[in-house]
């Protein structure tokens, strides 16, 4: 059984009651603030409160957030007009309109209704609106279908919202490396490193610094154009980031302009546009690695010969090293001569002061 399936079944257990049809669950909102409060458990079931859907949801949400909020209990599940719910102020993933998983979720909600509520807070700046902590995909699917959305409303600070948002992200098996990195980068602009660590579920500052080094090097618009790049992990994103400095191509010299032209042409090409996200990543990295290899100056080689044309050795020089190779089988006397006179050669070099 897949991780996602297990998660869905665990969450479905929270809603142990038999789900109603989509027409019942996604009912139209009333005029009173546009919300409909769903039925609470009957008095006959008070002695089984911990097993009710609301009791289980309260326990689950407290586990997800792991932080105290101004709301001490989850009292109600409401049905909100989807247009009244606005996304979190911190982006945590890429557009998912054409994502197969999103399309599957949308079809499921269309056929069976919304199985699980989203978590929102009253919008801090917009009266009678709400801000989503998590459940952005469920909300988007309901919005596109013209359905209202089932939600739990909780009072949360900005910090509590992003931690809840991040904790829920960590439970999704399809959240990719670069989505986590970009989410952490956006959080880092307004929150402490400790909050970022809590939100992404990592307890080391080193990991956050590693994510930061990648997103600082790469231009964000390039990341967005590539997309979530499912299956592309840390090593390959680090390889891509090594070709950039502060959001700019790191190439220098006479080839830099031609590389930039080729790079821009790739991003505007149909091949890039029509490829899936992981292949777009491959195209970009392949171009930069190929260019990096071709832009390195070729080492110069010089064959050393005696006056009579006999080969003595080979001298190879590049911008990093000078290497002299003398094969004893071909020129044993020259090899012996060099070995015996190296100390004298070094002394002559130092006497001329050419090492200073």
Secondary structure, DSSP 8 states (H G I E B T S, - for coil): --HHHHHHHHHHHHT-S----HHHHT----SSTTEEE-----GGGGGGGGGSHHHHHHHHHHHHH-S--S--S---EEEE-GGGEE--SS--S---TT-HHHHHHHHHHHHH---S-EEEEE-SSSTT-EEEEE-HHHHHHHHHHT--EEEEE----HHHHHHHHHHHHHT-TT--HHHHHHHHHHHHTTS-HHHHHHHHT---HHHHHHHHHHHHHS-HHHHHHH---TT--HHHHHHHHTTEETTEE---STTHHHHHHHHHHHHTSHHHHHS-HHHHHHHHHHHHHHHHHHHS---EEEEEE-TT--EEEEEEE-SS-EEEE--TTT-HHHHHHHHHHHHHHHHHHHHTTTT-
